[in-house]
Amino acid sequence: MAASVKDIIETYNPDLPLADASTPPSRWYTDPRIFELEKQTVFARSWQMAGRADQVREAGQYITVELAGDPILLVRGRDGVLRGFFNVCRHHAAAVMTKPEGQTDTLRCPYHGWTYNLDGALIVTPEFAGVGNFDRASFGLIPVQTALWNSLVFVKVSPNGPSFEDFFGSDLAQQFRPLNFETLHWMERRTYTLNCNWKVFVDNYLDGGYHVPHLHRGLSSVLDHVNYTIQTGARFCHQSSPISTEKADKQTGAVRKGNKALYYWIYPNLMVNWYEGVMDFNLVCPRGVDRTEVIFDFYFSDLSPAARKQNLASIAVSERIQAEDVAICESVQRGLASSAYATGRLSVRREAGEHLFHKLLYGDLKSGLSNKGTHPTTKEFIE
């Protein structure tokens, strides 16, 4: 008899200290039922980065995104309020807005012409005369919560879960304040698709630089591996390393400068990589139990034409590192599916961030099973 999702989740012991802890069972990374439960708990109840504030600065500007299977629309109203909605027409479920971003006077579904105003209220229903018991006012777009933070837009799909302030916490905001995000400007976005579970990519990011000397020779040449530090908070991990270009790889040393490198992970799937004058946000998007999209947004202090060559060189170094990570993460996913592997151990020196990640995951998954009435499909996961 196949193991139930409850049994798979409870195989992990979140109470063990790091020195005694193991990784979650490989089934967390390969079982479609776990993946579906994650969408309802880990992602629906967490605050997810959806875009930049400058994309929705003016009335009628909108962006559309997919967050763990849910299509989302964000639009600035004529009253200046930023609102979020499920990008799902209340008639027959087509996407109301089909472009990634734009500006509009109304929100019109291309399928049958149902039209909503920028507040989400339904205002036009073509050829709907004679339909009984139909209250147009109750068929507006379904809202989602929104928040702004450091010129970024966040949304939360579920009404359950923490407030934005509780989710991010004052500790994280205090750490970010000296980084002067306002001096860095968005340049471009690049996306990468990996044939692995989203958690494989997060685990790789959170191993405290463990893999860097072995896998990323260029990056390793500018980092001080001995003095690399790992600090965990309630829902984040901060990794830091002094930078030294004395023995640097030529390409990497030319674009990774300053006194230190800072790497932040915010539960469950957002990373911030910061160097002097350079930053990128990484959003890890689950697209299937063994398929992940990682979105990189690149920021620089100088966007002048004279700086473009240097900025592109910096992105090229990032892309080389990403290619190395893609290859190893896909290798890990194949190994997780092998009958030879069930679980692994963690380095006390390096993998405190992974340990935190796994414990937070357990808490969300366990909560999802405990609240089996919250979602109509959750019962099937328990049995």
KOLPA-508606 format. One record per residue: z, x, y of N, C-alpha, C, O in turn; residue in three letters. Coordinates in steps of 0.2 Angstrom, whole numbers, plus 5000, padded with zeros to 4 digits. Last residue first. Layout:
BEGIN
ZXYZXYZXYZXYALA/...
***
This chain:
BEGIN
501449735053501349715046500949755042500849755036GLU/501349775066502049785062501949775055502249805051ILE/500149735071500349805070500949825066500949875063PHE/500149605072499749635066499949705065499749735060GLU/500849575083501149565077500749595071501049615066LYS/500049595094500549645092500749635085500949685082THR/499149505100498949545094499449595091499249625086THR/499749445111499649405105499449445099499449415093PRO/501149525118500449525117500249485110500649495105HIS/502549495117502249515124501449505123501149475128THR/503149485105502949425108502549435114502249395117GLY/503649615102503049585098502749525101502149505100LYS/504449715107504249655111503649625108503149625112ASN/504549815098505149775099504949705103505249655102SER/503349875099503549845092504149795093504149735091LEU/503449935111502949885110503049845104502849785103GLY/504550015110504649965114504049905113504249845113SER/503950115102504450075099504550015103504749965100LYS/503050165111502750135105503350085102503150035100LEU/503850215121503450165123503150125117503150065117ASP/504650315114504950255117504450205119504650145118GLY/503550395110503950355105504350305108504350245105TYR/503150445122502750405118503150365113502950305112LEU/504350525125504150465129503650425126503750355126LEU/504250615115504850575115504650515120504850455118LYS/503050685118503150645111503750595112503650545109HIS/503350745130502850695129502950655123502850595123PHE/504450835127504550775131504050725131504150665130LEU/503650915119504250885116504450825120504550765118HIS/502750975128502550935122503150885119503050825118GLU/503751045136503350985139503050945133503050885134GLY/504151145127504651095130504251035133504450975132ALA/503551255122503251185121503751135122503751075119GLU/503951395123503351365126503251295126502951265131ARG/505151425116504951455122504451425126504451425132ARG/505151345105505651335110505451365116505651335122VAL/503651275098503951335101504551315106504351285111SER/503751155085503651175092504051235094504551255091LEU/502851115070503451125073503251145080502651155082ARG/501950965063502051035064502651045068503051005069GLY/501250865049501650875056501750945057501650985052THR/500250865040500550795042500950805048500850765052ALA/498750925031499250925037499550855038499250805038TYR/497850905021498350965021498850965027499251005026ALA/497050805023497550785019498050845019498650845016SER/496450795040496450835034497050805030497650795033SER/496550755053496250705048496250735041496150705036ALA/496950865060497350815059497150765054497550725051LEU/495750945060496350965056496850905055497150905049GLY/494950875069494750875062495350895057495350875052ARG/495750895080495650825078495450825071495650785067GLN/495651035082496251005080496250935077496550915072VAL/494251045085494451075079495151045077495251035071SER/494350985098493950945092494150975086494150945080GLU/495151075104495351005103495050975098495350935094CYS/494251185105494851195101495151125099495451105094ILE/493151135112493051165106493751165102493751145096ALA/493851105125493451055121493351075113493551035109VAL/494251225129494751175127494451125123494751095118ASP/493051295132493551325127494051275125494151265119GLU/492651205142492251215136492651245131492551225125ALA/493651225152493651165149493251165142493351135137GLN/493351355156494051345152493951275149494251275143ILE/492151335162492151385156492851365152492851365146ARG/492451255172492051225167492051265160492051245155GLU/493251335180493551285177493151255171493451235166SER/492151425184492751445180493151395177493251405171VAL/491451325191491151355185491651385181491651385175ALA/492251305202492151245197491851275191492051255185ILE/492151425208492851405206492751345201493051345195SER/490851425212491051475207491751455204491851465198ALA/490851315221490551305215490651365210490651345204LEU/491551385231491851325228491551315221491851295216ASN/490751485235491351505232491651445228491951455223GLN/489651405240489551455234490151475231490251475225LYS/490351345251490051305245489951345239490151335233ARG/490751395263491151405257490851375251491251375245ALA/489751365272489851445270490251445264490251495261ALA/489851235273489251255269489351335268489151355262PRO/491551185271491051205275490451235271490551255265SER/492751145265492151115262491551135267490951105266LEU/494251215260493651225265493051195262492851225256ASP/495151185251495351185258494751185263494851165268SER/494551065238494651135241494851125248494751075252PHE/494550985222494750985229494751055232494951105228TYR/493850885210493950955212494050955220493650915224PHE/494250795196494150785203494350855206494850875206ASP/493750765180494050815184493850795191493250785193PHE/494150665166493850665173494150715177494850715178ILE/493850655149494250685154493850695161493350725161VAL/493850545136493450565142493950595147494450565148GLU/493850545119494250555125493750575130493350615129THR/494050485102493550505108493950495114494250445116ARG/494750435092494550505091493950515096493550565095ASP/494950305096495550335092495350415092495850455092VAL/494250295112494250275105494850315102495050365105GLY/494550335125493950295124493850275117493450235115ARG/495750375136495650365129495050315129495050265132PRO/495650495149495550425147495350415140494850445138CYS/496550595159496350595152496250525150496750485150VAL/496150675174496350615171496050605164495450605163LEU/496550805184496250785178496550725175497150715174ASN/496250875200496550825196496250805190495550805190PHE/496351035207495950985203496450935200496950955197ASP/496251145221496651105217496151055213495551045215MET/496451285232496051255226496451205222497051225221VAL/497251355240496551335243496151295238495651275239GLY/497951435227497951435234497251415236496751445234GLU/498051305214498051375216497951375224497851325227TYR/498451175203498451205210498451275210498851315207TRP/498151035194498051115193497951135200497551115204ASN/498850895187498650925193498651005192499151035191VAL/498550765176498650835177498450855184497950825186MET/498950615167498750645173498950715174499550735173LEU/499550535157498850565156498550595162497950605163ASN/500750465158500550495151499950545151499850575147PRO/501650595166501650545160501250485162501350455167TYR/500950725173501350665175501150615169500550595168ILE/500950895175500750845170501250785172501850795172TRP/500451035184500850975184500550925179499950915179TYR/500451205188500151155183500651095182501251105180TYR/500051335199500551275197500151225193499551205195LEU/500151505201499751445199500251395197500751415194ALA/500451615215500551585209500151525208499751505212LYS/499851685226500451715223500651675216500951705212ASN/498051705227498751675229499251705225499151755221GLY/496651645216497051695221497751665223497851605221LYS/495351635208496051615207496451665210496651715207ARG/494051685211494251615213494951595212495051535213VAL/493951815206493651795213493851735215493751715221ALA/494551815193494951845199494651825206495051825211GLY/493451755186494151725187494551745193494751705197THR/492551855187492351795189492951755190493051715195GLN/493251975182492951975188492751905191492951885196LYS/494851965175494151955174493851945181494051905185ASP/496152075183495752005182495052015179494752065181ALA/497152165185496752175179496252105177496152095172LYS/497552115197497452185196497052195190496652245190GLU/497951985201497252005200497052075199496452095199THR/499151875196499051955197498251965196498051945191SER/500251745199499551765199499551845200499851865205ILE/501651675190501351715195500651735194500451735188PRO/501551505185501451575183501351615189500951585193SER/502251345178502051395184502051465181502351485177SER/502351175175502151245173501951285178501651265183GLN/503151035174502951075179502951145175503451175173HIS/503050865168503150935166502850975172502250965174CYS/503850705169503350755171503550825168504150835166PHE/504850615168504250595166503650645168503150625169ARG/506050685171506050625167505450605164505350585159ALA/505450855169505850805173505850745168505750755162GLY/505451035164505350965163505750915167506350935168THR/504651185166505151145168504951065167504451045169GLN/504151345162504051275160504751235162505251255160ILE/503351495167503951455167503751385165503251355167THR/502951665164502651595164503251545163503651555158TYR/503151795163503551755168503251685169503451655174ASN/502251835153502951845152503351805156503851775154VAL/500951805159501151765153501951775152502251725150HIS/500351785173500851825170501151795165501651755166ASP/498551775175499251745174499651795171499551835167LEU/497351835174497651825181498351795181498651795186VAL/496851835161496851895165497151895172497351945175SER/496851705157497451745155497451805159498051835160SER/495651665161496251635164496851675163497251695167LEU/494851735151494751745158495351725162495651755167GLY/495351695139495451765141495351775148495651815151ARG/495951575132495651575138495751655141496151665145HIS/496451595119495851555120495551565126494951565127LEU/497551685119497151685113496451645115495951665112HIS/498251655131498051725129497551725124497151775123PRO/498451505130498051545135497851615133497251625134VAL/499351445121498651455119498251505124497651525122HIS/500451435129500551465122499851485120499751545117TYR/500651365141500251425141500251465134499951525134GLY/501351255136501651305140501351375141501651425141GLY/500651155131500951205126501251265130501351315127ASP/500051045137500751055138501051105134501751105133LEU/498751045134498951055141499651075142499851115146TYR/498851005121498551065123498751085130498851145131ASN/499250875122499650925119499450995121499851035122ASP/498150815129498850825132499250875129499550915133VAL/497250825118497050855125497750865129497850915131PHE/497850745109497750815107497550855114497850905114VAL/497850615115498550655114498450725112498850765114LYS/496550565113496850585120497450625120497550675124TRP/495750635099496250585102496450615108496550675109ASN/494050695101494750695099495150645102494950605106CYS/492750745106492850705100493550715097493650745092ASN/492650725124492850765118492950715112493150655113LEU/491750735139491850695133492050735127491750785125THR/491950755156491850785150492050735144492650705144TYR/491450745173491750715167491550755161490950785160THR/491750785190491450805184491750775178492450765178ARG/491650765207491950745201491450765195490850755196ARG/491950855223491550825218491950805212492450835211GLU/492850875234492150895234491750865229491250835231MET/494250825244493850815238493150835239492850825244TRP/495250945252494750895253494350885246494150935243HIS/496950985258496350995253495950935253496150875253LEU/497950955266497451015268496851025263496451065265THR/498750865260498250845265497750895268497350875271GLU/499550935251498950905248498450885254497850885253PHE/500551035252500151015257499450985255498951015257ASN/501551075244500951095242500351075247499851095247LEU/502851025247502651085250501951115248501651155251PRO/502850905239502750905246502550965249502150965254ARG/503050905225502350905228502250915236501750945238PHE/504450895224504050955222503350965225503151015226GLN/504650765229504950825232504550895230504450935235GLN/504050695219503750695226504050745230503650775234ALA/504850725208504150745208503850745215503450795217LEU/506050665212506050735210505250765211505150815213ASP/505850525213505950565220505850645218505650685222SER/504650445203505250475204505250525211504750545212GLY/503650375196503550445199504150475200504250535199PHE/504350255193503850285188503750365190503850405186PHE/505050205203505350235198504950275193505150315190ASP/503950175212504450225214504850255208504950315208GLU/503250085205502950145206503450195208503350255206PHE/504350015192504050015198503650075200503850125196SER/503950005174504350025180503950015186503350005186PRO/503549855165503549925166503849945172504049895176GLY/502449715167503049745164503049815166502449845168ASN/501249675171501749655175502449695173502949695177PRO/499949795167500449745165500949735170501149775174SER/499249885175498949825172499449775171499349715172VAL/499349965190499649955184499449885181499449835185LYS/498550105199498650035197499050025191499050075187VAL/498350205214498550195207498650115206498750075210PHE/497450315224497550245222497750245215497450265210VAL/497950455235497650425228497850355227498350335230LEU/498550505245497850485246497550465240496950475239SER/499850505240499550565242498750555242498350595239ASN/499750345234500150405234499750465235499250485231TRP/499750175234499450235236499950285236500550275238LEU/499550045221500050085225499550145228499150165225ALA/499449875214499149935217499749975221500249945223THR/499349765200499749795205499449865207499149895203GLN/498049645198498449695196498849735201498649725207VAL/497549465197497749525200498049585196498349565191PRO/496049385192496749405190496949465193496649515192ILE/495149285204495249345200495949365198496349355202LEU/495449105202495349165206495349225201495549215195GLY/495648975198495149015194494949085198494449105198PHE/496348885205496748915200496248965196496448995191SER/495448825214495948875217496348915211496648965212ALA/494648745206494448805209494948855211494848915210ARG/495048655193495348665200495148735202495348785199ASP/494448535184494248595186494548605193494348575198PHE/494248405177494948445177494848515179495048565175ASN/492548415174493148375175493748425174493648475171GLY/491048445183491548465178492248445179492448445185VAL/490248395193490348345188490848375182491048345177GLY/489548545198489648475200489748435193489448445189ALA/489048675197489648655193489948585195490448565193PHE/488048755203487948705198488548685194488448675188GLU/489048895207488448865207488348805202488548825196PRO/490448915215490248905208489648865208489648805208THR/491349005227490648975225490648975218490749025214VAL/492649055228492349015233491648985232491548935235ILE/494149115222493449085220493249045225493548995227LEU/494949255229494949185228494249165226493749185229ALA/495049385232495049375225494949295223494949275218GLY/494949425244495649415242495649395235496149385232ASP/493649425247493949495246494649485244494949535242LEU/493049285236493149325243493449385241493649405236ASN/491849265223492549275226492549305232492149345234TYR/490649175214490749215220491549215222491749155223THR/489549155201490149145203490349195208490249255207TRP/488249195196488349185203489049165205489149145211GLY/488149225183487949155185488149135192488149085194HIS/488049365183487849325178487649255180487149235178TYR/488549445194487849445193487549395187486949385187PRO/489749385205489649395198488849395197488549345199CYS/490249455220489849405217489649425210489349485209ARG/491249455233491249485226490849435222491149385220LEU/490649495249491049455244490949485238490549535237THR/490249605256490649555260490949505255491549475257ASP/490449775252490249715251490549665255491149675257THR/490149935246490449895251490049835251489449825250GLN/490550045231490150015236490549985242491149985242GLY/490550105214490850095221490350075226489750075224GLU/489950085202490650125202490950115209491550115209PRO/489349915200489349985203489950015203490449985203LYS/489749785197489449825192489349895194489249945190THR/490849655198490549705202490349765197490749785193MET/491149575187490949545194490649595198490049585201VAL/490749575170490949615176490749585183490149575183ALA/490949415162490549475164490949505170491349485173ALA/491749295158491949365157491549425159491649485157ALA/491249175162491149195155491249265154490949305150HIS/492249145174491849095170491649115163491949085159HIS/493049245179493349185176492949135173493149095170ARG/492449415177492349345180492749295176492749295170CYS/493449555179493149505174493049435177493549405180VAL/494249665183493449655185493149615180492649635176ASN/495749625189495349635183494649615185494549565188PHE/496149695205495949645200495749665194495449715194PHE/497049745219496749765213496649705209497049655209GLY/496849775237497049735231496649755225496149785225ARG/497449825253497049845246497349805241497949805239LEU/497249745268497649755262497149775256496649755255VAL/496449715279496749785278497149795272497349855271GLY/495949595279496549595283496849665282497449685284ASP/494849605272494749605279495349605283495349625289ARG/495349725258495249655261495049665269495149715272GLY/494649835247495049825254494849765257494249745258ARG/494849835230494449815235494849815241495449785241VAL/494549875213494949885219494549875225494049905225LEU/494449825196494149825203494649825208495149795208LEU/494349865179494749855185494349865191493849905192ILE/494349835162493949845168494349825174494549765174PRO/495249905149495249855154494849875160494949925163ASP/495250025142494849965139494849905144494449855143GLY/495950115149496150105142495850035140496249995137ALA/495150065163495850095161496050075154496250015153LEU/493750095172494050065166494650105164494650165164GLU/493350045189493550095184493750055178493849995177VAL/492650025205492749995198492950055194492650105194THR/492950005222492850045217492950005210493449965210ILE/492449955239492749935232492549995228492150035229TYR/492549895256492449945251492749935244493349905244GLN/492949785263492449775259492249835254491849825250GLY/493549885276493549815273492949805269492349825271ALA/493850055272493650005276493549935272493549935266GLU/494350135261494650135267494450075272494950055276ARG/494050175248494250105249494650095256495150065257VAL/493950305247493450265244493450195246493050155246GLN/495050365251494550365256493950325253493450305257ASP/495950355241496050305246495450305251495250255253ALA/495150375225495450405231495450345236495050305236ARG/495750305209495250325213495550355219496250365219GLY/496750275199496050235199495550265204494950245203ALA/498050325189497650345194496950315194496550315189MET/499250205183498650245182498250265188498050215192GLN/500850185178500350185184499850235182499950295181TRP/501050085162501150145166500650145172500150105172SER/500749985154501349985158501450045162501950045165ARG/499550015148499549955152500249955156500249925162ALA/499850135141499350135147499450065151499350075157PHE/500850115132500850175136500350165142500550185147VAL/500449975128501149995130501050055134501150055140THR/499149945124499549885126500249915129500549875133GLN/498650065120498350035126498749985128498749965134LYS/499550085109499550135115499250095121499550105126GLU/498949995100499649985102499750025109500150005113LEU/497750055097497749995100498449975103498549945109GLU/498250175091497850185097497850115101497950115107PHE/498850125080499250165085498850165091499150155096ILE/497750075073498250035075498650065080498950035085ARG/496950195070496650145075497250095078497250075083PRO/497650345067497650275065497450235071497750235076ASP/497650475072497050455068497050385067496550355065THR/498850515078498250535081497550515078497050515080TYR/499850475070499850445077499150465081499050435086TRP/499650535059499350475059499350445066499050395068ARG/500250655060499550655061499250585062498750575065SER/501950625067501450635062500750625064500550595069PRO/502450735081502350665078501850675072501450725072PRO/503250895078502750855081502650785078502950775072THR/504950915077504350925074503850885078504050835082SER/506451005082505950955082505350965079505151025078ALA/507451095084507351065077506851015076506750985071ASP/507351135097507351195091507251165084507051195080ALA/507451015104506751055103506751105098506251115094LEU/508450895095508350945100507650985099507450985093PRO/508050735089508150805087508050845094507550835097LEU/507750605093508350625094508450705093509050735095ASP/506550555088506550575095507250605097507250635103PRO/505650575074506350575076506450605083506450665084ASN/504450485066504550535071505350525073505550465074TYR/504350375058504350445055504550495059504850545057THR/504150265066504850285064504850345060505450375059GLU/502750255066503150275072503750295070503950345073ILE/502550215052502250275055502550295062502650355062ILE/503250095051503450155047503150215050503450265050ASP/502450015060503250025062503450095058503850135060LYS/501250015054501350055060502050065062502250115065VAL/501450035036501449995042501450045049501650095048SER/500450125024501050125029500950075035500350065037ALA/499650035011499550075017500250065021500550015021ALA/500050044994500050005000500050045006500450095007MET/
***
